Amino acid sequence: MRGNYLIELLAVLAIFAILLSGGLLNYKQLIRRDQSAAAQVSSFLNTIRAVSIAQTRYIIVKPLGPNSIGTFTASSCSENSLTADRYTLNLPASTTLLDTDWRICFNSKGLSDVSGSIRLREGSRISRVEIALGGVSRVAE
C-alpha cells in the first residue's frame, strides 16, 4: 500500500512540473513581447491618445529623430505652428525608426487623422506598429 502512494505522488509531481514549465515558457514570451520597442511605441501612442481625450486638446505625435518620438500641442490637426509638449519617448539604443516623415494628430475625442503603420528596426528584426483611424494602435505580428 505504501508504494502505491509514492508512485501516485511522483505522478502528480511530474504532471505539475510539466504544467509549470509550459506556463513559464508562455510567461517569458509575454514578458519579451512587452519589453519590445514596438510595444513601447504602441503604448506611448495609446497613452497620448488618452491624454488628448482627458485634456480635450489636439496633440500631434511625430519623430524627433531616428531614436525618439515627441508630442506637440496644436489648435487643429492642420496647424503648422506647433508648441512642444512634455511627452517624449526615447527608444532603446538598438532601435531606430525606419520612417521619420510621419505625423499623427489626435483630436480632442482621441481620433487620429491618419491610419497606417510605423516601422522600427529592433536589432536585426523589423517590427511594425499599426495605427487605426479610431486612434488605437497595436503591434503587428
N, CA, C and O atoms as CSV, one atom per row, in Angstrom:
chain,resi,resn,atom,element,x,y,z
A,1,MET,N,N,0.819,-1.184,0.000
A,1,MET,CA,C,0.000,0.000,0.000
A,1,MET,C,C,0.873,1.262,0.000
A,1,MET,O,O,0.568,2.237,-0.687
A,2,ARG,N,N,1.933,1.230,0.759
A,2,ARG,CA,C,2.792,2.395,0.889
A,2,ARG,C,C,3.470,2.738,-0.433
A,2,ARG,O,O,3.667,3.921,-0.710
A,3,GLY,N,N,3.831,1.777,-1.248
A,3,GLY,CA,C,4.464,2.004,-2.540
A,3,GLY,C,C,3.528,2.674,-3.523
A,3,GLY,O,O,3.971,3.466,-4.356
A,4,ASN,N,N,2.240,2.371,-3.442
A,4,ASN,CA,C,1.266,2.994,-4.344
A,4,ASN,C,C,1.173,4.498,-4.105
A,4,ASN,O,O,1.075,5.268,-5.062
A,5,TYR,N,N,1.203,4.927,-2.848
A,5,TYR,CA,C,1.134,6.351,-2.543
A,5,TYR,C,C,2.347,7.084,-3.107
A,5,TYR,O,O,2.209,8.195,-3.619
A,6,LEU,N,N,3.507,6.495,-3.025
A,6,LEU,CA,C,4.725,7.104,-3.539
A,6,LEU,C,C,4.652,7.254,-5.055
A,6,LEU,O,O,5.039,8.293,-5.590
A,7,ILE,N,N,4.163,6.235,-5.752
A,7,ILE,CA,C,4.030,6.294,-7.204
A,7,ILE,C,C,3.013,7.367,-7.597
A,7,ILE,O,O,3.240,8.118,-8.546
A,8,GLU,N,N,1.897,7.442,-6.873
A,8,GLU,CA,C,0.889,8.463,-7.157
A,8,GLU,C,C,1.446,9.868,-6.925
A,8,GLU,O,O,1.208,10.784,-7.713
A,9,LEU,N,N,2.180,10.017,-5.844
A,9,LEU,CA,C,2.779,11.319,-5.538
A,9,LEU,C,C,3.767,11.724,-6.625
A,9,LEU,O,O,3.773,12.879,-7.051
A,10,LEU,N,N,4.596,10.798,-7.077
A,10,LEU,CA,C,5.558,11.099,-8.140
A,10,LEU,C,C,4.840,11.443,-9.450
A,10,LEU,O,O,5.284,12.328,-10.181
A,11,ALA,N,N,3.749,10.760,-9.748
A,11,ALA,CA,C,2.989,11.058,-10.966
A,11,ALA,C,C,2.386,12.462,-10.894
A,11,ALA,O,O,2.421,13.198,-11.880
A,12,VAL,N,N,1.837,12.838,-9.743
A,12,VAL,CA,C,1.262,14.169,-9.576
A,12,VAL,C,C,2.350,15.229,-9.685
A,12,VAL,O,O,2.136,16.256,-10.330
A,13,LEU,N,N,3.494,15.012,-9.082
A,13,LEU,CA,C,4.602,15.966,-9.177
A,13,LEU,C,C,5.103,16.104,-10.607
A,13,LEU,O,O,5.446,17.207,-11.033
A,14,ALA,N,N,5.152,15.009,-11.357
A,14,ALA,CA,C,5.597,15.061,-12.753
A,14,ALA,C,C,4.610,15.876,-13.591
A,14,ALA,O,O,5.025,16.697,-14.410
A,15,ILE,N,N,3.321,15.658,-13.393
A,15,ILE,CA,C,2.308,16.427,-14.132
A,15,ILE,C,C,2.398,17.906,-13.765
A,15,ILE,O,O,2.301,18.772,-14.635
A,16,PHE,N,N,2.581,18.193,-12.488
A,16,PHE,CA,C,2.711,19.575,-12.034
A,16,PHE,C,C,3.934,20.245,-12.662
A,16,PHE,O,O,3.859,21.401,-13.079
A,17,ALA,N,N,5.045,19.539,-12.733
A,17,ALA,CA,C,6.271,20.080,-13.317
A,17,ALA,C,C,6.081,20.377,-14.810
A,17,ALA,O,O,6.566,21.396,-15.302
A,18,ILE,N,N,5.389,19.505,-15.522
A,18,ILE,CA,C,5.140,19.724,-16.950
A,18,ILE,C,C,4.271,20.958,-17.162
A,18,ILE,O,O,4.560,21.785,-18.026
A,19,LEU,N,N,3.207,21.081,-16.372
A,19,LEU,CA,C,2.326,22.245,-16.491
A,19,LEU,C,C,3.045,23.539,-16.125
A,19,LEU,O,O,2.847,24.563,-16.779
A,20,LEU,N,N,3.868,23.502,-15.099
A,20,LEU,CA,C,4.614,24.673,-14.665
A,20,LEU,C,C,5.621,25.109,-15.717
A,20,LEU,O,O,5.764,26.306,-15.970
A,21,SER,N,N,6.320,24.167,-16.334
A,21,SER,CA,C,7.310,24.532,-17.357
A,21,SER,C,C,6.632,25.154,-18.573
A,21,SER,O,O,7.173,26.095,-19.156
A,22,GLY,N,N,5.472,24.659,-18.967
A,22,GLY,CA,C,4.726,25.264,-20.075
A,22,GLY,C,C,4.282,26.672,-19.747
A,22,GLY,O,O,4.338,27.560,-20.597
A,23,GLY,N,N,3.846,26.878,-18.537
A,23,GLY,CA,C,3.424,28.212,-18.114
A,23,GLY,C,C,4.582,29.190,-18.073
A,23,GLY,O,O,4.412,30.352,-18.442
A,24,LEU,N,N,5.754,28.754,-17.636
A,24,LEU,CA,C,6.925,29.622,-17.591
A,24,LEU,C,C,7.369,30.031,-18.989
A,24,LEU,O,O,7.765,31.177,-19.199
A,25,LEU,N,N,7.310,29.112,-19.946
A,25,LEU,CA,C,7.684,29.450,-21.319
A,25,LEU,C,C,6.745,30.511,-21.889
A,25,LEU,O,O,7.196,31.456,-22.536
A,26,ASN,N,N,5.449,30.359,-21.656
A,26,ASN,CA,C,4.491,31.357,-22.130
A,26,ASN,C,C,4.694,32.694,-21.431
A,26,ASN,O,O,4.553,33.743,-22.060
A,27,TYR,N,N,5.016,32.676,-20.160
A,27,TYR,CA,C,5.246,33.902,-19.410
A,27,TYR,C,C,6.480,34.626,-19.941
A,27,TYR,O,O,6.461,35.850,-20.070
A,28,LYS,N,N,7.552,33.897,-20.253
A,28,LYS,CA,C,8.762,34.515,-20.796
A,28,LYS,C,C,8.484,35.166,-22.139
A,28,LYS,O,O,9.007,36.247,-22.412
A,29,GLN,N,N,7.666,34.534,-22.997
A,29,GLN,CA,C,7.313,35.125,-24.285
A,29,GLN,C,C,6.496,36.390,-24.084
A,29,GLN,O,O,6.680,37.363,-24.816
A,30,LEU,N,N,5.605,36.396,-23.116
A,30,LEU,CA,C,4.788,37.568,-22.832
A,30,LEU,C,C,5.663,38.724,-22.354
A,30,LEU,O,O,5.490,39.856,-22.808
A,31,ILE,N,N,6.586,38.458,-21.456
A,31,ILE,CA,C,7.482,39.494,-20.949
A,31,ILE,C,C,8.345,40.031,-22.074
A,31,ILE,O,O,8.510,41.246,-22.185
A,32,ARG,N,N,8.897,39.176,-22.904
A,32,ARG,CA,C,9.759,39.587,-24.006
A,32,ARG,C,C,8.984,40.490,-24.971
A,32,ARG,O,O,9.536,41.478,-25.456
A,33,ARG,N,N,7.727,40.174,-25.257
A,33,ARG,CA,C,6.915,40.973,-26.161
A,33,ARG,C,C,6.638,42.349,-25.561
A,33,ARG,O,O,6.664,43.350,-26.277
A,34,ASP,N,N,6.373,42.410,-24.259
A,34,ASP,CA,C,6.067,43.685,-23.631
A,34,ASP,C,C,7.290,44.590,-23.531
A,34,ASP,O,O,7.144,45.805,-23.403
A,35,GLN,N,N,8.469,44.032,-23.586
A,35,GLN,CA,C,9.676,44.832,-23.489
A,35,GLN,C,C,10.194,45.275,-24.859
A,35,GLN,O,O,11.210,45.967,-24.932
A,36,SER,N,N,9.530,44.898,-25.926
A,36,SER,CA,C,9.994,45.278,-27.250
A,36,SER,C,C,9.737,46.762,-27.482
A,36,SER,O,O,8.845,47.356,-26.876
A,37,ALA,N,N,10.523,47.340,-28.359
A,37,ALA,CA,C,10.366,48.762,-28.663
A,37,ALA,C,C,9.036,49.027,-29.346
A,37,ALA,O,O,8.420,50.068,-29.119
A,38,ALA,N,N,8.584,48.094,-30.181
A,38,ALA,CA,C,7.287,48.270,-30.844
A,38,ALA,C,C,6.171,48.351,-29.813
A,38,ALA,O,O,5.249,49.152,-29.965
A,39,ALA,N,N,6.238,47.540,-28.776
A,39,ALA,CA,C,5.227,47.591,-27.719
A,39,ALA,C,C,5.306,48.919,-26.960
A,39,ALA,O,O,4.282,49.455,-26.537
A,40,GLN,N,N,6.504,49.442,-26.791
A,40,GLN,CA,C,6.670,50.738,-26.128
A,40,GLN,C,C,6.055,51.851,-26.967
A,40,GLN,O,O,5.388,52.735,-26.429
A,41,VAL,N,N,6.275,51.817,-28.293
A,41,VAL,CA,C,5.708,52.835,-29.176
A,41,VAL,C,C,4.190,52.748,-29.165
A,41,VAL,O,O,3.513,53.773,-29.075
A,42,SER,N,N,3.649,51.546,-29.254
A,42,SER,CA,C,2.201,51.362,-29.232
A,42,SER,C,C,1.606,51.879,-27.922
A,42,SER,O,O,0.586,52.567,-27.930
A,43,SER,N,N,2.232,51.553,-26.821
A,43,SER,CA,C,1.764,52.012,-25.517
A,43,SER,C,C,1.851,53.536,-25.410
A,43,SER,O,O,0.953,54.172,-24.859
A,44,PHE,N,N,2.923,54.116,-25.933
A,44,PHE,CA,C,3.096,55.569,-25.926
A,44,PHE,C,C,1.969,56.244,-26.709
A,44,PHE,O,O,1.370,57.211,-26.239
A,45,LEU,N,N,1.686,55.727,-27.906
A,45,LEU,CA,C,0.623,56.308,-28.728
A,45,LEU,C,C,-0.738,56.196,-28.050
A,45,LEU,O,O,-1.527,57.140,-28.081
A,46,ASN,N,N,-1.014,55.051,-27.442
A,46,ASN,CA,C,-2.290,54.879,-26.743
A,46,ASN,C,C,-2.387,55.804,-25.532
A,46,ASN,O,O,-3.469,56.299,-25.215
A,47,THR,N,N,-1.272,56.038,-24.861
A,47,THR,CA,C,-1.263,56.957,-23.720
A,47,THR,C,C,-1.514,58.391,-24.175
A,47,THR,O,O,-2.287,59.118,-23.551
A,48,ILE,N,N,-0.864,58.794,-25.258
A,48,ILE,CA,C,-1.058,60.155,-25.777
A,48,ILE,C,C,-2.498,60.338,-26.244
A,48,ILE,O,O,-3.076,61.410,-26.068
A,49,ARG,N,N,-3.071,59.314,-26.828
A,49,ARG,CA,C,-4.481,59.374,-27.231
A,49,ARG,C,C,-5.354,59.616,-26.004
A,49,ARG,O,O,-6.265,60.443,-26.043
A,50,ALA,N,N,-5.081,58.904,-24.922
A,50,ALA,CA,C,-5.855,59.081,-23.686
A,50,ALA,C,C,-5.667,60.485,-23.116
A,50,ALA,O,O,-6.614,61.065,-22.584
A,51,VAL,N,N,-4.464,61.034,-23.219
A,51,VAL,CA,C,-4.205,62.394,-22.732
A,51,VAL,C,C,-4.997,63.403,-23.556
A,51,VAL,O,O,-5.555,64.354,-23.008
A,52,SER,N,N,-5.047,63.196,-24.878
A,52,SER,CA,C,-5.799,64.137,-25.723
A,52,SER,C,C,-7.288,64.111,-25.381
A,52,SER,O,O,-7.956,65.143,-25.445
A,53,ILE,N,N,-7.805,62.948,-25.023
A,53,ILE,CA,C,-9.211,62.847,-24.616
A,53,ILE,C,C,-9.419,63.508,-23.250
A,53,ILE,O,O,-10.351,64.291,-23.064
A,54,ALA,N,N,-8.549,63.186,-22.311
A,54,ALA,CA,C,-8.711,63.700,-20.946
A,54,ALA,C,C,-8.573,65.216,-20.886
A,54,ALA,O,O,-9.265,65.876,-20.111
A,55,GLN,N,N,-7.678,65.769,-21.702
A,55,GLN,CA,C,-7.445,67.210,-21.664
A,55,GLN,C,C,-8.175,67.949,-22.786
A,55,GLN,O,O,-8.012,69.160,-22.939
A,56,THR,N,N,-8.964,67.238,-23.557
A,56,THR,CA,C,-9.730,67.773,-24.706
A,56,THR,C,C,-8.919,68.768,-25.521
A,56,THR,O,O,-9.286,69.935,-25.660
A,57,ARG,N,N,-7.807,68.277,-26.054
A,57,ARG,CA,C,-6.961,69.117,-26.899
A,57,ARG,C,C,-6.347,68.299,-28.020
A,57,ARG,O,O,-6.347,67.069,-27.975
A,58,TYR,N,N,-5.838,68.971,-28.999
A,58,TYR,CA,C,-5.173,68.331,-30.126
A,58,TYR,C,C,-3.711,68.092,-29.757
A,58,TYR,O,O,-3.017,68.995,-29.291
A,59,ILE,N,N,-3.261,66.860,-29.975
A,59,ILE,CA,C,-1.863,66.526,-29.727
A,59,ILE,C,C,-1.301,65.877,-30.984
A,59,ILE,O,O,-1.875,64.924,-31.511
A,60,ILE,N,N,-0.200,66.388,-31.448
A,60,ILE,CA,C,0.473,65.852,-32.631
A,60,ILE,C,C,1.692,65.070,-32.175
A,60,ILE,O,O,2.486,65.545,-31.363
A,61,VAL,N,N,1.828,63.868,-32.708
A,61,VAL,CA,C,2.955,62.991,-32.391
A,61,VAL,C,C,3.783,62.835,-33.651
A,61,VAL,O,O,3.252,62.523,-34.717
A,62,LYS,N,N,5.087,63.052,-33.527
A,62,LYS,CA,C,5.968,62.864,-34.677
A,62,LYS,C,C,7.383,62.573,-34.193
A,62,LYS,O,O,7.725,62.875,-33.050
A,63,PRO,N,N,8.208,61.986,-35.065
A,63,PRO,CA,C,9.586,61.673,-34.666
A,63,PRO,C,C,10.404,62.944,-34.440
A,63,PRO,O,O,10.269,63.927,-35.168
A,64,LEU,N,N,11.241,62.899,-33.430
A,64,LEU,CA,C,12.200,63.974,-33.191
A,64,LEU,C,C,13.536,63.638,-33.841
A,64,LEU,O,O,14.416,64.491,-33.956
A,65,GLY,N,N,13.671,62.412,-34.254
A,65,GLY,CA,C,14.879,61.879,-34.876
A,65,GLY,C,C,14.680,60.387,-35.045
A,65,GLY,O,O,13.576,59.892,-34.823
A,66,PRO,N,N,15.705,59.662,-35.427
A,66,PRO,CA,C,15.548,58.222,-35.636
A,66,PRO,C,C,15.393,57.422,-34.337
A,66,PRO,O,O,15.041,56.243,-34.381
A,67,ASN,N,N,15.653,58.049,-33.181
A,67,ASN,CA,C,15.611,57.308,-31.918
A,67,ASN,C,C,14.636,57.872,-30.896
A,67,ASN,O,O,14.619,57.411,-29.755
A,68,SER,N,N,13.819,58.859,-31.272
A,68,SER,CA,C,12.888,59.413,-30.290
A,68,SER,C,C,11.629,59.945,-30.976
A,68,SER,O,O,11.637,60.311,-32.151
A,69,ILE,N,N,10.552,59.970,-30.195
A,69,ILE,CA,C,9.252,60.443,-30.650
A,69,ILE,C,C,8.780,61.483,-29.645
A,69,ILE,O,O,8.894,61.279,-28.436
A,70,GLY,N,N,8.248,62.601,-30.143
A,70,GLY,CA,C,7.800,63.660,-29.259
A,70,GLY,C,C,6.374,64.078,-29.557
A,70,GLY,O,O,5.794,63.683,-30.569
A,71,THR,N,N,5.817,64.882,-28.662
A,71,THR,CA,C,4.443,65.371,-28.827
A,71,THR,C,C,4.448,66.889,-28.882
A,71,THR,O,O,5.327,67.552,-28.332
A,72,PHE,N,N,3.435,67.418,-29.566
A,72,PHE,CA,C,3.279,68.858,-29.729
A,72,PHE,C,C,1.806,69.201,-29.564
A,72,PHE,O,O,0.934,68.421,-29.946
A,73,THR,N,N,1.533,70.360,-28.998
A,73,THR,CA,C,0.172,70.833,-28.837
A,73,THR,C,C,-0.172,71.729,-30.019
A,73,THR,O,O,0.658,72.512,-30.482
A,74,ALA,N,N,-1.400,71.608,-30.499
A,74,ALA,CA,C,-1.859,72.431,-31.623
A,74,ALA,C,C,-3.325,72.782,-31.404
A,74,ALA,O,O,-4.004,72.183,-30.570
A,75,SER,N,N,-3.804,73.770,-32.170
A,75,SER,CA,C,-5.217,74.130,-32.073
A,75,SER,C,C,-6.065,73.355,-33.074
A,75,SER,O,O,-7.292,73.341,-32.972
A,76,SER,N,N,-5.405,72.699,-34.056
A,76,SER,CA,C,-6.093,71.823,-35.004
A,76,SER,C,C,-5.065,70.883,-35.623
A,76,SER,O,O,-3.859,71.088,-35.485
A,77,CYS,N,N,-5.548,69.864,-36.298
A,77,CYS,CA,C,-4.627,68.899,-36.906
A,77,CYS,C,C,-3.891,69.475,-38.116
A,77,CYS,O,O,-2.823,68.981,-38.480
A,78,SER,N,N,-4.443,70.505,-38.738
A,78,SER,CA,C,-3.803,71.077,-39.919
A,78,SER,C,C,-2.838,72.206,-39.585
A,78,SER,O,O,-2.200,72.757,-40.482
A,79,GLU,N,N,-2.726,72.550,-38.327
A,79,GLU,CA,C,-1.856,73.658,-37.919
A,79,GLU,C,C,-0.391,73.287,-38.099
A,79,GLU,O,O,0.010,72.152,-37.844
A,80,ASN,N,N,0.407,74.264,-38.542
A,80,ASN,CA,C,1.839,74.028,-38.734
A,80,ASN,C,C,2.695,74.618,-37.629
A,80,ASN,O,O,3.818,74.158,-37.422
A,81,SER,N,N,2.202,75.623,-36.909
A,81,SER,CA,C,2.967,76.179,-35.797
A,81,SER,C,C,2.634,75.368,-34.543
A,81,SER,O,O,1.534,75.452,-33.995
A,82,LEU,N,N,3.601,74.597,-34.119
A,82,LEU,CA,C,3.381,73.659,-33.019
A,82,LEU,C,C,4.110,74.115,-31.767
A,82,LEU,O,O,5.173,74.732,-31.840
A,83,THR,N,N,3.521,73.802,-30.613
A,83,THR,CA,C,4.158,74.066,-29.331
A,83,THR,C,C,4.614,72.736,-28.747
A,83,THR,O,O,3.815,71.813,-28.590
A,84,ALA,N,N,5.892,72.643,-28.430
A,84,ALA,CA,C,6.423,71.391,-27.879
A,84,ALA,C,C,5.710,71.039,-26.588
A,84,ALA,O,O,5.437,71.906,-25.758
A,85,ASP,N,N,5.415,69.767,-26.429
A,85,ASP,CA,C,4.728,69.261,-25.244
A,85,ASP,C,C,5.753,68.521,-24.382
A,85,ASP,O,O,6.918,68.407,-24.762
A,86,ARG,N,N,5.329,68.030,-23.249
A,86,ARG,CA,C,6.266,67.425,-22.305
A,86,ARG,C,C,6.471,65.922,-22.494
A,86,ARG,O,O,7.286,65.328,-21.788
A,87,TYR,N,N,5.768,65.303,-23.410
A,87,TYR,CA,C,5.849,63.855,-23.569
A,87,TYR,C,C,6.848,63.483,-24.663
A,87,TYR,O,O,6.748,63.956,-25.795
A,88,THR,N,N,7.799,62.640,-24.316
A,88,THR,CA,C,8.813,62.161,-25.253
A,88,THR,C,C,9.078,60.696,-24.983
A,88,THR,O,O,9.116,60.262,-23.832
A,89,LEU,N,N,9.262,59.936,-26.047
A,89,LEU,CA,C,9.644,58.529,-25.927
A,89,LEU,C,C,11.011,58.362,-26.562
A,89,LEU,O,O,11.178,58.577,-27.762
A,90,ASN,N,N,11.985,57.977,-25.754
A,90,ASN,CA,C,13.321,57.662,-26.258
A,90,ASN,C,C,13.407,56.158,-26.441
A,90,ASN,O,O,13.220,55.396,-25.493
A,91,LEU,N,N,13.690,55.737,-27.662
A,91,LEU,CA,C,13.747,54.312,-27.968
A,91,LEU,C,C,15.026,53.698,-27.425
A,91,LEU,O,O,16.014,54.405,-27.226
A,92,PRO,N,N,15.022,52.387,-27.181
A,92,PRO,CA,C,16.247,51.717,-26.730
A,92,PRO,C,C,17.386,51.922,-27.734
A,92,PRO,O,O,17.145,52.202,-28.908
A,93,ALA,N,N,18.610,51.781,-27.267
A,93,ALA,CA,C,19.790,52.076,-28.080
A,93,ALA,C,C,19.853,51.266,-29.373
A,93,ALA,O,O,20.328,51.777,-30.388
A,94,SER,N,N,19.398,50.045,-29.362
A,94,SER,CA,C,19.494,49.194,-30.553
A,94,SER,C,C,18.295,49.345,-31.487
A,94,SER,O,O,18.140,48.559,-32.422
A,95,THR,N,N,17.446,50.346,-31.247
A,95,THR,CA,C,16.217,50.515,-32.030
A,95,THR,C,C,16.237,51.842,-32.775
A,95,THR,O,O,16.624,52.871,-32.222
A,96,THR,N,N,15.816,51.808,-34.034
A,96,THR,CA,C,15.679,53.035,-34.819
A,96,THR,C,C,14.356,53.013,-35.580
A,96,THR,O,O,13.838,51.951,-35.926
A,97,LEU,N,N,13.832,54.186,-35.827
A,97,LEU,CA,C,12.640,54.330,-36.659
A,97,LEU,C,C,13.076,54.253,-38.117
A,97,LEU,O,O,13.991,54.971,-38.522
A,98,LEU,N,N,12.448,53.410,-38.900
A,98,LEU,CA,C,12.800,53.309,-40.313
A,98,LEU,C,C,12.179,54.441,-41.120
A,98,LEU,O,O,12.731,54.847,-42.142
A,99,ASP,N,N,11.040,54.952,-40.673
A,99,ASP,CA,C,10.374,56.073,-41.332
A,99,ASP,C,C,10.324,57.236,-40.351
A,99,ASP,O,O,9.819,57.088,-39.238
A,100,THR,N,N,10.838,58.385,-40.753
A,100,THR,CA,C,10.809,59.550,-39.863
A,100,THR,C,C,10.026,60.709,-40.463
A,100,THR,O,O,10.150,61.840,-39.993
A,101,ASP,N,N,9.231,60.454,-41.484
A,101,ASP,CA,C,8.470,61.527,-42.112
A,101,ASP,C,C,6.966,61.417,-41.842
A,101,ASP,O,O,6.167,61.908,-42.639
A,102,TRP,N,N,6.573,60.794,-40.756
A,102,TRP,CA,C,5.169,60.635,-40.424
A,102,TRP,C,C,4.766,61.621,-39.331
A,102,TRP,O,O,5.603,62.200,-38.639
A,103,ARG,N,N,3.462,61.786,-39.207
A,103,ARG,CA,C,2.897,62.685,-38.208
A,103,ARG,C,C,1.478,62.202,-37.909
A,103,ARG,O,O,0.697,61.965,-38.831
A,104,ILE,N,N,1.147,62.058,-36.649
A,104,ILE,CA,C,-0.184,61.614,-36.233
A,104,ILE,C,C,-0.784,62.704,-35.343
A,104,ILE,O,O,-0.138,63.186,-34.413
A,105,CYS,N,N,-2.006,63.076,-35.636
A,105,CYS,CA,C,-2.697,64.063,-34.818
A,105,CYS,C,C,-3.889,63.393,-34.147
A,105,CYS,O,O,-4.739,62.800,-34.810
A,106,PHE,N,N,-3.935,63.497,-32.828
A,106,PHE,CA,C,-5.089,63.017,-32.067
A,106,PHE,C,C,-5.941,64.228,-31.723
A,106,PHE,O,O,-5.450,65.180,-31.117
A,107,ASN,N,N,-7.215,64.199,-32.105
A,107,ASN,CA,C,-8.082,65.328,-31.779
A,107,ASN,C,C,-8.598,65.186,-30.348
A,107,ASN,O,O,-8.229,64.252,-29.635
A,108,SER,N,N,-9.442,66.109,-29.942
A,108,SER,CA,C,-9.915,66.135,-28.552
A,108,SER,C,C,-10.800,64.945,-28.211
A,108,SER,O,O,-11.104,64.719,-27.040
A,109,LYS,N,N,-11.219,64.179,-29.221
A,109,LYS,CA,C,-12.008,62.971,-28.973
A,109,LYS,C,C,-11.155,61.708,-29.090
A,109,LYS,O,O,-11.671,60.596,-28.986
A,110,GLY,N,N,-9.865,61.880,-29.303
A,110,GLY,CA,C,-8.949,60.740,-29.374
A,110,GLY,C,C,-8.864,60.080,-30.731
A,110,GLY,O,O,-8.230,59.034,-30.869
A,111,LEU,N,N,-9.491,60.670,-31.741
A,111,LEU,CA,C,-9.433,60.096,-33.080
A,111,LEU,C,C,-8.174,60.584,-33.795
A,111,LEU,O,O,-7.792,61.746,-33.657
A,112,SER,N,N,-7.536,59.708,-34.551
A,112,SER,CA,C,-6.341,60.112,-35.287
A,112,SER,C,C,-6.729,60.566,-36.684
A,112,SER,O,O,-7.746,60.138,-37.230
A,113,ASP,N,N,-5.908,61.435,-37.253
A,113,ASP,CA,C,-6.203,61.957,-38.581
A,113,ASP,C,C,-5.673,61.059,-39.697
A,113,ASP,O,O,-6.000,61.273,-40.864
A,114,VAL,N,N,-4.873,60.075,-39.363
A,114,VAL,CA,C,-4.313,59.154,-40.361
A,114,VAL,C,C,-4.374,57.728,-39.832
A,114,VAL,O,O,-4.488,57.493,-38.629
A,115,SER,N,N,-4.297,56.796,-40.750
A,115,SER,CA,C,-4.100,55.404,-40.369
A,115,SER,C,C,-2.876,54.920,-41.134
A,115,SER,O,O,-2.540,55.461,-42.187
A,116,GLY,N,N,-2.230,53.927,-40.614
A,116,GLY,CA,C,-1.028,53.418,-41.263
A,116,GLY,C,C,-0.177,52.649,-40.289
A,116,GLY,O,O,-0.668,52.092,-39.307
A,117,SER,N,N,1.100,52.626,-40.574
A,117,SER,CA,C,1.998,51.879,-39.692
A,117,SER,C,C,3.329,52.598,-39.543
A,117,SER,O,O,3.752,53.368,-40.404
A,118,ILE,N,N,3.962,52.319,-38.432
A,118,ILE,CA,C,5.295,52.837,-38.121
A,118,ILE,C,C,6.223,51.634,-38.078
A,118,ILE,O,O,5.966,50.674,-37.353
A,119,ARG,N,N,7.297,51.683,-38.849
A,119,ARG,CA,C,8.238,50.572,-38.879
A,119,ARG,C,C,9.459,50.903,-38.033
A,119,ARG,O,O,9.980,52.018,-38.063
A,120,LEU,N,N,9.906,49.890,-37.268
A,120,LEU,CA,C,11.073,50.042,-36.402
A,120,LEU,C,C,12.055,48.906,-36.661
A,120,LEU,O,O,11.655,47.782,-36.963
A,121,ARG,N,N,13.328,49.207,-36.539
A,121,ARG,CA,C,14.343,48.157,-36.584
A,121,ARG,C,C,14.825,47.938,-35.154
A,121,ARG,O,O,15.406,48.829,-34.533
A,122,GLU,N,N,14.571,46.728,-34.644
A,122,GLU,CA,C,14.995,46.346,-33.292
A,122,GLU,C,C,16.106,45.325,-33.445
A,122,GLU,O,O,15.842,44.130,-33.577
A,123,GLY,N,N,17.344,45.789,-33.428
A,123,GLY,CA,C,18.464,44.888,-33.677
A,123,GLY,C,C,18.413,44.444,-35.130
A,123,GLY,O,O,18.525,45.269,-36.037
A,124,SER,N,N,18.245,43.154,-35.356
A,124,SER,CA,C,18.158,42.630,-36.724
A,124,SER,C,C,16.708,42.404,-37.158
A,124,SER,O,O,16.463,41.991,-38.292
A,125,ARG,N,N,15.761,42.666,-36.283
A,125,ARG,CA,C,14.344,42.414,-36.556
A,125,ARG,C,C,13.611,43.711,-36.894
A,125,ARG,O,O,13.880,44.753,-36.297
A,126,ILE,N,N,12.693,43.644,-37.843
A,126,ILE,CA,C,11.871,44.801,-38.181
A,126,ILE,C,C,10.471,44.575,-37.612
A,126,ILE,O,O,9.843,43.547,-37.864
A,127,SER,N,N,9.994,45.553,-36.841
A,127,SER,CA,C,8.675,45.493,-36.215
A,127,SER,C,C,7.801,46.584,-36.807
A,127,SER,O,O,8.287,47.530,-37.426
A,128,ARG,N,N,6.496,46.429,-36.601
A,128,ARG,CA,C,5.549,47.386,-37.142
A,128,ARG,C,C,4.467,47.677,-36.111
A,128,ARG,O,O,3.947,46.769,-35.463
A,129,VAL,N,N,4.137,48.957,-35.969
A,129,VAL,CA,C,3.049,49.389,-35.105
A,129,VAL,C,C,1.976,49.961,-36.020
A,129,VAL,O,O,2.243,50.883,-36.790
A,130,GLU,N,N,0.770,49.421,-35.941
A,130,GLU,CA,C,-0.332,49.882,-36.775
A,130,GLU,C,C,-1.188,50.870,-36.007
A,130,GLU,O,O,-1.457,50.693,-34.819
A,131,ILE,N,N,-1.617,51.930,-36.716
A,131,ILE,CA,C,-2.493,52.938,-36.135
A,131,ILE,C,C,-3.783,52.953,-36.932
A,131,ILE,O,O,-3.756,53.048,-38.159
A,132,ALA,N,N,-4.909,52.860,-36.249
A,132,ALA,CA,C,-6.224,52.900,-36.895
A,132,ALA,C,C,-6.764,54.329,-36.851
A,132,ALA,O,O,-6.319,55.143,-36.042
A,133,LEU,N,N,-7.722,54.625,-37.724
A,133,LEU,CA,C,-8.334,55.964,-37.738
A,133,LEU,C,C,-9.027,56.278,-36.422
A,133,LEU,O,O,-9.166,57.444,-36.052
A,134,GLY,N,N,-9.458,55.249,-35.719
A,134,GLY,CA,C,-10.066,55.449,-34.408
A,134,GLY,C,C,-9.068,55.885,-33.366
A,134,GLY,O,O,-9.459,56.274,-32.266
A,135,GLY,N,N,-7.769,55.832,-33.687
A,135,GLY,CA,C,-6.742,56.286,-32.776
A,135,GLY,C,C,-6.017,55.194,-32.027
A,135,GLY,O,O,-4.980,55.448,-31.414
A,136,VAL,N,N,-6.537,53.989,-32.063
A,136,VAL,CA,C,-5.918,52.887,-31.323
A,136,VAL,C,C,-4.734,52.347,-32.106
A,136,VAL,O,O,-4.789,52.239,-33.331
A,137,SER,N,N,-3.671,52.012,-31.404
A,137,SER,CA,C,-2.503,51.415,-32.059
A,137,SER,C,C,-2.224,50.049,-31.445
A,137,SER,O,O,-2.584,49.766,-30.303
A,138,ARG,N,N,-1.564,49.208,-32.252
A,138,ARG,CA,C,-1.203,47.868,-31.781
A,138,ARG,C,C,0.034,47.409,-32.519
A,138,ARG,O,O,0.350,47.908,-33.599
A,139,VAL,N,N,0.729,46.455,-31.931
A,139,VAL,CA,C,1.899,45.855,-32.560
A,139,VAL,C,C,1.417,44.830,-33.563
A,139,VAL,O,O,0.636,43.942,-33.222
A,140,ALA,N,N,1.877,44.945,-34.796
A,140,ALA,CA,C,1.502,43.992,-35.846
A,140,ALA,C,C,2.465,42.813,-35.790
A,140,ALA,O,O,3.677,42.996,-35.673
A,141,GLU,N,N,1.938,41.642,-35.872
A,141,GLU,CA,C,2.772,40.432,-35.831
A,141,GLU,C,C,3.390,40.155,-37.170
A,141,GLU,O,O,4.122,39.177,-37.322
